[in-house]
Amino acid sequence: MSMPKDPEKFKVWLSYQSEKTQRRWTKPGALEAHWERCKIRSQLSRQRGPDSPRWKGDDVQIKSLHLLIPKNKPRPDACEVCNEPEKKTPTKNGKMRSNIELASINHTYTRNPDDYIWLCCGCHKKMDKIQYNRLTRGKQNFFNQYYQANISIIPAL
């Protein structure tokens, strides 16, 4: 149970705490200082974008980008390459999983939503395999030929 703001409930909460905690919270000004820190923390958590003290710029993690990009680029009803319709299947924990995934076009993870594309699982695997082949075996033109023939929004690499 978190510390209540109501004075009567606070007294009850305090009676269940250890002696050390009771001494800490009964010092003059301790409660006021605590609620002031909470207020400042709350204001900081509401700040978004470059104004936030937690802003990382371009040094953001891939996991965070995958949460950020869908807010700016909504999920379509079908794959942007093969037009396979979206299918949702249940997972073990009861949530629904979609077959449409967010993929970085050129595998440089930026904040720009135009650098991402919604693909079905099959196209995403093909794209990652092609990118792997480009990097390891020098097959640079295969990616361009395959995707430029199927979709016009992927830029030439």
matplotlib code that plots the C-alpha trace (Angstrom):
import matplotlib.pyplot as plt

x = [0.0, 1.4, 1.4, -2.0, -2.5, -5.5, -4.2, -6.4, -5.4, -1.8, -1.9, -3.3, -0.6, 2.1, 1.0, 1.9, 5.4, 8.6, 9.9, 12.6, 10.0, 7.7, 10.6, 11.4, 7.8, 7.0, 10.0, 8.8, 8.5, 9.1, 5.6, 5.7, 9.1, 7.9, 4.8, 6.9, 9.3, 6.3, 4.9, 8.3, 8.7, 5.1, 5.8, 9.1, 7.3, 4.8, 7.5, 7.8, 10.3, 13.6, 12.4, 12.3, 15.3, 15.1, 15.5, 18.2, 18.2, 19.3, 20.8, 17.5, 17.1, 15.4, 12.7, 11.7, 11.6, 9.2, 6.9, 7.3, 7.0, 3.5, 2.2, 3.2, 2.7, -0.5, -0.7, -2.3, -4.8, -2.4, 1.4, 2.8, 4.7, 2.5, -0.8, -1.4, -4.3, -3.7, -4.4, -4.5, -3.8, -4.0, -0.8, -0.3, -1.0, -4.3, -3.2, -3.7, -0.6, -0.7, 1.2, 2.0, 5.3, 7.2, 10.5, 13.3, 13.8, 17.6, 18.3, 19.3, 17.1, 16.1, 13.1, 11.8, 8.6, 9.3, 12.3, 9.9, 7.5, 4.7, 5.4, 3.9, 6.2, 7.2, 8.2, 10.0, 12.1, 12.9, 13.9, 16.2, 17.7, 18.4, 19.9, 22.1, 23.2, 24.0, 26.2, 28.0, 28.1, 27.9, 24.5, 23.6, 21.3, 19.0, 17.3, 16.7, 15.4, 13.1, 11.5, 11.5, 9.5, 7.0, 6.7, 7.7, 8.1, 11.4, 14.3, 17.2, 20.1]
y = [0.0, 3.4, 6.3, 8.0, 11.8, 11.8, 12.6, 10.0, 7.2, 8.3, 7.7, 4.2, 3.6, 4.8, 2.5, -0.5, 0.8, 0.0, 2.4, 3.7, 4.6, 6.2, 8.4, 9.4, 10.4, 12.2, 14.7, 18.2, 19.0, 15.4, 15.0, 18.4, 17.7, 14.2, 15.6, 18.4, 15.8, 13.8, 16.9, 17.7, 14.1, 14.1, 17.3, 15.8, 12.6, 14.7, 16.4, 14.9, 15.2, 17.1, 19.0, 15.9, 15.2, 11.6, 12.5, 10.3, 11.9, 9.5, 7.2, 5.5, 1.7, -0.3, -1.5, 2.1, 3.0, 0.1, 1.6, 5.2, 4.6, 3.0, 6.2, 8.2, 5.5, 3.5, -0.2, -0.9, -3.7, -5.6, -6.0, -3.1, -5.4, -8.5, -7.1, -10.1, -9.2, -8.9, -12.0, -12.0, -15.2, -15.8, -16.2, -18.4, -15.5, -14.7, -11.6, -11.3, -11.3, -9.8, -11.1, -7.5, -6.3, -3.0, -3.3, -0.8, -0.4, 0.1, -1.3, 2.1, 2.7, 6.4, 8.3, 9.0, 7.1, 7.1, 4.8, 2.0, -0.2, -2.6, -6.1, -9.6, -12.1, -13.7, -10.5, -9.3, -12.6, -12.2, -8.6, -9.4, -12.4, -10.2, -7.5, -10.2, -11.5, -7.9, -7.4, -10.7, -11.8, -8.6, -9.2, -5.6, -5.5, -8.4, -6.3, -3.5, -5.7, -7.7, -4.8, -2.2, -4.6, -5.1, -1.8, 1.8, 3.3, 1.5, 3.8, 2.4, 1.5]
z = [0.0, -0.9, 1.5, 1.6, 1.5, 3.8, 7.4, 9.1, 6.6, 7.0, 10.7, 10.1, 7.4, 9.8, 12.6, 10.4, 9.6, 11.4, 14.1, 11.8, 9.1, 11.8, 13.0, 9.4, 8.5, 11.8, 11.5, 10.8, 7.1, 6.0, 4.4, 2.7, 1.2, 0.0, -1.7, -3.3, -4.7, -6.0, -7.7, -9.4, -10.5, -12.0, -13.9, -15.3, -16.4, -18.5, -20.5, -24.0, -26.8, -26.6, -23.5, -21.4, -19.1, -20.2, -24.0, -25.6, -29.1, -31.8, -29.2, -28.5, -28.3, -31.0, -28.5, -27.8, -31.5, -32.1, -29.5, -30.9, -34.6, -34.6, -32.9, -36.0, -38.7, -38.1, -38.9, -42.2, -42.9, -45.2, -45.9, -47.9, -50.3, -51.0, -49.8, -47.6, -45.2, -41.5, -39.4, -35.7, -33.7, -30.0, -28.0, -24.9, -22.5, -24.3, -26.2, -29.9, -32.2, -35.7, -38.7, -39.8, -38.3, -38.4, -40.3, -40.8, -44.6, -44.6, -41.1, -39.7, -36.7, -36.7, -35.4, -38.9, -39.6, -43.3, -42.7, -41.6, -43.5, -42.3, -43.6, -43.1, -41.4, -44.6, -46.3, -43.2, -43.1, -46.8, -46.3, -43.4, -45.2, -48.2, -46.0, -44.4, -47.8, -48.9, -45.8, -45.8, -49.5, -51.4, -53.1, -53.3, -56.3, -55.3, -52.6, -55.1, -57.8, -55.6, -53.7, -56.4, -58.6, -55.8, -54.1, -55.0, -51.5, -50.7, -51.8, -53.9, -51.7]

ax = plt.figure().add_subplot(projection="3d")
ax.plot(x, y, z, "-o")
ax.set_aspect("equal")
plt.show()
